[in-house]
Amino acid sequence: MIDLTVRTRTMEKNIQFCKEKKIALPTFAMMKDPGKIPDSIKTQLKDIGLWDLHSANLFRISWKNEQKDAGGLYGSPNHIILPPELTGCRANIIMLSGRWFPTGAHKVGATFGCLAPGLITGQFDPQKTKAVWPSTGNYCRGGAYISALLACSAIAILPEEMSKERFEWLNKIAGQVIATPGCESNVKEIFDKCWELRNSGEDLQIFNQFDELGNPLWHYTVTGSAIEEILNSYLTKGQRFAGYVSSSGSGGTLAAGYYLKKQFPGSRVAAAEALQCPTLLNNGFGGHRIEGIGDKHVPWVHDCKDTDFVIAVDDEVPMRLLRLFNEEKGRQALVDNGVSPDLVERLDLLGISGIGNMLAAVKFAKYNELTEDDYVVSIATDSMQLYGSRLDELTQERGAYSDIMAQQDIQLLDSVGIDHMKELSYYDKKAIHNLKYYTWIEQQGKDVEELNAQWYDHDSYWGDTFGQADEIDRMITEFNTRVGIL
């Protein structure tokens, strides 16, 4: 469970600090249902940009933000439906869209879920302690942003081969940006840098998304609820929700699937990863180009026992579809092939990992022989807003995008099959879980008894953790009351 022990002296300091800085915090209930957000905050938001460094934007940590870059309030959860005309499978694929979060990605939610408990209990002191955000991309962006809203110093850590847009923005927001060797899948190098910082003697606290339980708690509570609301708006008699597909990544986003399995019995959870680094599928390793999904280890916060499929995606396919979905000739080819022009105009809501998740969802649907009566849900963590430079690089590498390339890429999408995936048995799941030992016990100093509790005391370990949202909300409400600005 998340440690909610109160350190009274620091908590009192944090209350006074937030009072001086005019900072209030959203509850999980508000993030699920923005109708519960005070009118005083909504009045402020009407004059604030989505990415502005204003503490009121803490109340835009929600899937329900209005689709406006400035002044927006709230609506229904942001998503698009990808029909058979695009995907080539019979099932309807719903993609939840992270484009309309501050920073353009949903990772600000996970960072808030990790930092807020420390702030309200006094376990973190924003006035003297630096917040360290180790990441393979969007998490450190979200952490740097949340830190800026809370007027505390941040250190962002990410691999040096991540997109140019990430580094340009971080260099303006974070107090310090550290680029570690390698690409998306070089997570060990990030962990090594964290140990180096720990041993430096500097006053800092590391919020590691791969082992912070606030990460999956946020997704279980907020993302799971948003998807449930979307599904209830579409499902009619005779239809069903078949499954939830998410990249392994930090393990946090998968927690929305654990929530959905309880609300929709019989649904399944699938973890996606890059074929070039098939850690879950084959205990494999390697580098890949699907930015934002991690690899080469099993995250501490990944509930392996509640994961039903592993699906590997060849990273060449998302890179080619990135051009098909965003180049003018590609979009025209899709329209000529029967895809709605309105949908084609919105395909820029899918970043590279979103396209990878879409492909995994297609494979899941085809493997399970799903029909028009089935819905599959996946996640578009971010959008093309963060990958314009990748299109330029692909043009330099492969030449101008042509009509022939577009037709070849449509055929590539149509030909997605059920290769490189596994429906997990009990012992397949246990084998993946056991891989945690080498990263977390041997390298990172975790307790083997807790590792065993995740598996053998499964329901109580994970259930108690995911049941903490109400208690954290109670503490946030009390904290806000004492700050006294709402």
C-alpha positions in Angstrom: 0.0 0.0 0.0 1.0 3.6 -0.4 2.5 5.0 2.8 0.1 7.6 4.2 1.9 8.2 7.5 1.7 11.9 8.4 4.8 13.8 9.2 3.1 16.7 11.0 5.8 19.3 11.0 6.4 19.1 7.2 2.7 18.8 6.5 2.1 22.0 8.4 4.8 23.7 6.4 3.3 22.4 3.1 -0.2 23.8 4.1 1.3 27.2 4.8 3.3 27.0 1.5 0.3 26.2 -0.6 -1.7 29.0 1.1 1.0 31.5 0.2 1.3 30.2 -3.4 -2.5 29.9 -3.7 -2.3 26.2 -4.6 -5.2 23.8 -4.1 -5.2 20.1 -5.1 -7.8 18.1 -7.0 -9.2 14.9 -5.5 -9.5 11.6 -7.4 -13.3 12.2 -7.3 -12.8 15.5 -9.1 -10.5 14.0 -11.7 -13.1 11.4 -12.4 -16.0 13.8 -12.4 -15.0 17.5 -13.0 -18.6 18.5 -12.1 -17.3 18.3 -8.5 -14.6 20.9 -9.2 -15.4 24.3 -7.4 -16.8 27.1 -9.5 -14.0 29.3 -8.4 -11.5 27.1 -10.2 -13.6 26.8 -13.3 -13.8 30.6 -13.5 -10.0 30.8 -13.4 -9.6 28.1 -16.1 -11.6 30.2 -18.6 -8.6 32.5 -18.9 -5.8 29.9 -18.7 -4.1 28.0 -21.5 -3.9 24.2 -21.3 -0.1 24.2 -21.0 0.2 27.3 -18.9 2.2 27.2 -15.7 -0.7 28.0 -13.4 -1.7 25.9 -10.4 -5.3 25.9 -11.5 -4.2 23.5 -14.3 -3.9 20.8 -11.6 -7.7 20.6 -12.1 -7.2 19.8 -15.7 -5.7 16.4 -14.8 -8.7 14.7 -16.3 -9.7 12.7 -19.4 -12.7 15.1 -19.8 -11.0 18.4 -20.7 -12.7 20.4 -23.4 -10.8 20.1 -26.7 -9.4 23.6 -26.6 -5.8 24.9 -26.2 -6.9 27.7 -23.9 -10.0 28.5 -21.8 -11.5 25.1 -22.0 -13.6 23.5 -19.3 -15.0 19.9 -19.4 -17.1 17.5 -21.4 -17.1 13.7 -21.9 -14.0 11.5 -21.9 -11.8 12.3 -25.0 -11.7 9.4 -27.4 -12.1 8.3 -31.0 -13.5 5.0 -32.4 -11.5 3.3 -35.1 -13.9 1.3 -37.4 -13.2 -1.7 -39.6 -12.7 0.5 -42.7 -9.5 1.7 -41.0 -8.3 -1.2 -38.9 -9.3 -4.2 -41.1 -10.8 -6.1 -38.1 -14.5 -6.4 -37.4 -14.5 -5.1 -33.8 -14.8 -1.5 -32.8 -11.6 -0.1 -31.3 -11.9 2.8 -28.9 -8.8 4.9 -28.4 -8.8 7.1 -25.3 -7.0 10.3 -26.2 -4.3 12.0 -24.0 -3.9 15.0 -26.3 -6.0 17.3 -24.1 -4.1 16.9 -20.9 -1.6 19.6 -19.9 1.7 18.7 -21.6 -0.3 16.8 -24.3 0.0 13.4 -22.5 -1.9 11.6 -19.7 1.3 11.0 -17.7 0.6 14.2 -15.7 -2.1 12.0 -14.0 0.4 9.4 -13.0 2.9 12.0 -11.7 0.2 13.6 -9.6 -0.8 10.2 -8.2 2.8 9.7 -7.1 3.5 13.2 -5.7 0.2 14.2 -4.1 0.4 11.6 -1.2 3.8 12.9 -0.3 2.7 16.5 -0.3 -0.4 16.0 1.9 1.3 13.7 4.4 4.4 15.9 4.7 6.6 13.1 3.4 7.8 15.5 0.6 8.9 19.1 1.2 8.6 21.2 -2.0 10.5 24.1 -0.4 13.8 22.2 0.0 13.6 18.8 -1.7 14.0 18.3 -5.5 11.6 16.0 -7.2 13.3 13.5 -9.5 11.3 12.1 -12.4 13.0 9.1 -14.1 11.2 8.3 -17.4 11.4 7.1 -21.0 9.6 10.2 -22.1 6.2 11.7 -21.1 6.4 10.9 -17.4 9.3 13.1 -16.7 7.6 15.8 -18.8 4.5 15.4 -16.6 6.6 15.4 -13.4 8.5 18.6 -14.4 5.2 20.3 -15.2 3.5 19.3 -11.9 6.6 20.4 -10.0 6.5 23.8 -11.7 2.8 24.2 -10.8 3.7 23.4 -7.2 6.7 25.8 -7.3 9.3 23.1 -6.5 12.5 22.1 -8.2 12.5 19.1 -10.6 15.1 16.9 -12.2 13.9 15.1 -15.4 15.7 12.0 -16.6 15.1 10.4 -20.0 17.1 8.6 -22.8 19.1 10.7 -25.1 17.4 9.3 -28.2 13.9 10.5 -27.4 12.2 13.1 -29.7 13.6 16.6 -30.0 10.3 18.1 -28.9 10.5 16.5 -25.5 14.0 17.9 -24.8 13.2 21.4 -26.1 10.1 21.7 -23.8 11.8 20.2 -20.8 14.8 22.5 -21.0 12.3 25.4 -20.5 10.4 23.8 -17.6 12.6 21.5 -15.5 15.4 22.8 -13.3 17.7 20.1 -14.7 17.4 17.7 -17.6 19.6 14.5 -17.6 19.9 12.5 -20.9 20.9 8.9 -20.2 22.6 6.7 -22.8 20.5 4.8 -25.3 16.9 4.7 -26.6 13.4 4.0 -25.4 14.3 0.5 -24.0 17.4 1.6 -22.0 15.6 1.7 -18.6 18.5 0.2 -16.6 20.6 3.3 -17.5 17.9 5.5 -16.0 17.8 3.5 -12.8 21.6 3.7 -12.6 21.4 7.5 -12.8 18.9 7.5 -9.9 21.3 5.6 -7.7 24.0 8.1 -8.6 21.7 10.9 -7.6 20.8 9.1 -4.3 24.4 8.7 -3.4 25.2 12.3 -4.2 24.0 13.6 -0.8 21.7 16.1 -2.5 18.3 16.7 -0.9 16.0 15.0 -3.4 13.2 12.4 -3.7 12.9 10.0 -6.6 9.4 9.4 -7.9 10.0 6.3 -10.0 6.9 5.5 -12.0 8.0 1.9 -12.4 7.7 1.2 -8.6 5.5 4.0 -7.3 2.0 2.6 -6.5 0.4 6.0 -7.0 0.9 5.5 -10.7 -1.4 2.4 -11.2 -3.7 3.8 -8.5 -4.4 6.9 -10.6 -5.1 4.8 -13.7 -7.2 2.2 -11.9 -9.4 5.0 -10.4 -9.4 7.7 -13.1 -8.6 6.1 -16.4 -10.7 3.0 -15.6 -13.7 5.2 -14.7 -13.4 7.2 -17.9 -13.4 4.1 -20.0 -16.3 2.6 -18.1 -18.3 5.8 -18.9 -17.4 5.6 -22.6 -18.4 1.9 -22.8 -21.7 2.5 -21.1 -22.5 5.2 -23.6 -22.0 2.7 -26.6 -22.8 -0.8 -25.4 -26.3 -1.9 -26.3 -28.1 -5.2 -25.8 -26.1 -8.1 -27.2 -22.8 -6.2 -27.4 -19.9 -6.7 -25.1 -16.6 -5.2 -24.0 -14.0 -7.8 -24.9 -10.7 -6.4 -23.7 -8.3 -3.6 -22.8 -5.0 -3.3 -24.5 -2.1 -1.1 -23.3 1.6 -1.0 -23.7 3.6 -2.4 -20.8 5.4 0.8 -20.3 5.7 1.7 -16.6 2.9 -0.8 -15.8 0.6 2.0 -14.6 -1.8 2.3 -17.5 -2.5 -1.4 -17.4 -4.3 -0.9 -14.1 -7.3 0.6 -15.9 -7.8 -2.9 -17.3 -7.8 -4.4 -13.8 -10.6 -2.1 -12.9 -12.5 -2.9 -16.1 -12.3 -6.6 -15.5 -14.2 -6.1 -12.3 -16.9 -4.0 -14.0 -17.1 -6.2 -17.1 -16.6 -9.8 -16.0 -15.1 -11.9 -18.9 -13.1 -9.0 -20.4 -9.4 -9.5 -20.8 -6.2 -7.4 -20.3 -3.4 -7.4 -22.9 0.0 -5.9 -22.4 1.7 -4.7 -25.6 5.4 -4.3 -26.3 7.8 -3.9 -29.2 8.8 -7.0 -31.1 12.4 -5.7 -31.1 12.5 -5.9 -27.3 10.2 -8.8 -26.4 10.7 -8.8 -22.6 7.3 -10.2 -21.7 6.9 -12.4 -24.7 10.3 -14.1 -24.9 12.3 -12.7 -21.9 14.1 -10.8 -24.7 16.0 -7.5 -25.0 16.9 -5.0 -27.7 16.2 -1.4 -28.8 13.1 -0.1 -30.5 11.5 3.1 -31.8 8.0 3.1 -30.1 8.7 6.0 -27.8 7.1 5.9 -24.3 6.7 2.2 -23.6 9.8 1.3 -21.7 11.2 -2.3 -21.8 13.9 -4.8 -20.7 12.3 -5.3 -17.3 9.0 -6.0 -15.7 7.8 -2.9 -13.7 7.2 -3.4 -10.0 3.7 -2.0 -10.3 2.7 -4.5 -13.1 0.1 -6.9 -11.8 1.2 -9.9 -13.8 -1.5 -12.2 -12.4 -4.2 -10.0 -13.8 -2.7 -9.8 -17.3 -4.1 -12.2 -19.9 -2.2 -11.6 -23.1 1.2 -10.4 -24.3 1.2 -8.9 -27.8 4.4 -7.8 -29.6 4.3 -5.1 -32.3 7.0 -4.7 -35.0 8.2 -1.1 -34.5 8.5 -0.6 -38.3 4.7 -0.7 -38.7 4.0 2.3 -36.4 6.7 4.2 -38.1 5.2 3.6 -41.5 1.6 4.3 -40.3 2.8 7.5 -38.7 3.4 8.8 -42.2 0.2 7.2 -43.6 -1.9 8.9 -40.9 -0.2 12.3 -41.2 1.2 12.9 -44.7 -1.2 14.5 -47.2 -0.9 11.6 -49.7 -1.5 9.1 -47.0 -4.6 10.7 -45.7 -6.0 11.0 -49.2 -5.3 7.3 -49.8 -7.2 6.5 -46.6 -10.2 8.5 -47.7 -10.1 6.9 -51.2 -10.1 3.5 -49.4 -13.4 4.3 -47.6 -12.2 5.8 -44.3 -14.3 8.8 -43.2 -12.6 12.1 -43.9 -13.6 13.3 -40.4 -11.8 10.4 -38.8 -8.8 10.8 -41.1 -8.5 14.4 -39.9 -8.3 13.2 -36.3 -5.7 10.5 -36.8 -3.1 13.0 -35.5 -4.5 12.2 -32.1 -2.4 9.0 -32.2 1.3 9.4 -31.4 3.8 6.6 -32.1 2.9 4.6 -29.0 -0.8 5.2 -29.7 -0.4 3.6 -33.2 1.5 0.8 -31.5 -1.4 0.2 -29.1 -3.9 0.4 -32.0 -2.0 -2.4 -33.8 -1.9 -4.5 -30.6 -5.7 -4.0 -30.3 -6.2 -5.1 -33.9 -4.1 -8.3 -33.2 -6.1 -8.9 -30.0 -9.4 -8.6 -32.0 -8.3 -10.9 -34.8 -6.9 -13.5 -32.4 -10.2 -13.7 -30.5 -12.3 -13.5 -33.6 -14.2 -10.6 -32.4 -17.2 -9.2 -34.3 -19.2 -6.0 -34.9 -20.8 -6.6 -31.5 -17.4 -6.4 -29.7 -15.5 -3.4 -28.3 -11.8 -3.2 -27.6 -10.3 -0.2 -25.7 -6.8 1.1 -25.9 -4.8 4.3 -25.1 -3.3 7.1 -27.2 -1.0 8.4 -24.5 0.0 11.4 -26.6 -0.5 12.8 -30.2 1.5 14.0 -33.2 1.9 17.3 -31.3 5.1 15.6 -29.9 6.4 13.9 -33.0 6.7 16.4 -35.9 10.4 16.0 -35.9 10.0 12.3 -36.5 8.1 12.9 -39.7 10.9 15.2 -40.9 13.5 12.5 -40.0 11.5 9.9 -41.9 11.4 12.1 -45.0 15.1 12.6 -44.8 15.7 8.9 -44.4 13.2 7.5 -46.9 12.4 10.3 -49.2 9.1 12.2 -49.9 6.0 10.3 -49.1 4.4 9.0 -52.4 1.1 7.5 -53.5 2.8 4.2 -53.9 4.1 4.3 -50.3 0.6 5.1 -49.1 -0.9 2.1 -50.9 1.8 -0.2 -49.6 1.2 1.1 -46.0 -2.6 0.5 -46.3 -1.8 -3.1 -47.3 0.6 -3.3 -44.4 -2.2 -2.3 -42.0 -4.7 -4.7 -43.6 -2.2 -7.6 -43.3 -1.7 -7.3 -39.5 -2.1 -10.8 -38.1 -1.9 -12.8 -34.9 1.8 -13.4 -34.9 4.1 -12.7 -32.0 1.4 -12.9 -29.3 0.6 -15.2 -26.4 -2.5 -16.0 -24.4 -1.0 -16.4 -20.9 -1.6 -19.5 -18.8 -1.3 -19.4 -15.0 2.4 -20.4 -15.2 3.1 -18.0 -18.1 1.9 -15.2 -15.9 4.0 -16.4 -13.0 7.1 -16.6 -15.2 6.7 -13.0 -16.1 6.1 -12.0 -12.5 9.3 -13.9 -11.5 11.4 -11.7 -13.8 10.8 -8.9 -11.3 13.3 -10.5 -9.0 16.3 -9.7 -11.1 15.5 -6.0 -11.5 13.9 -5.2 -8.3 15.3 -7.4 -5.6 18.9 -7.9 -6.9 19.4 -4.4 -8.5 17.0 -2.0 -6.8 16.9 -3.4 -3.2 13.2 -4.3 -2.9 11.9 -6.8 -0.4 11.4 -10.3 -1.7 8.5 -10.8 0.8 6.6 -8.0 -1.0 7.4 -9.6 -4.3 5.8 -12.8 -3.1 2.8 -10.9 -1.6 2.1 -9.5 -5.0 1.5 -13.0 -6.3 0.5 -15.2 -3.3 -1.6 -12.5 -1.5 -2.7 -11.1 -4.8 -6.2 -9.9 -4.0 -5.3 -8.2 -0.7 -2.0 -6.6 -2.0 -3.5 -5.0 -5.1 -7.0 -4.6 -3.7 -5.8 -2.7 -0.6 -3.6 -0.5 -2.8 -6.4 0.3 -5.3 -8.8 0.9 -2.4 -6.7 3.8 -1.1 -8.2 6.5 -3.4 -11.0 7.4 -0.9 -8.6 7.8 2.0 -6.3 10.0 -0.1 -9.3 12.1 -1.2 -10.3 12.6 2.5 -6.7 13.8 3.2 -6.6 16.1 0.2 -10.0 17.6 1.2 -8.7 18.2 4.7 -5.5 19.7 3.3 -7.4 22.0 1.0 -9.7 23.1 3.8 -6.7 24.1 5.9 -5.1 25.9 2.9 -8.4 27.8 2.6 -8.3 29.2 -0.9 -11.2 27.2 -2.6 
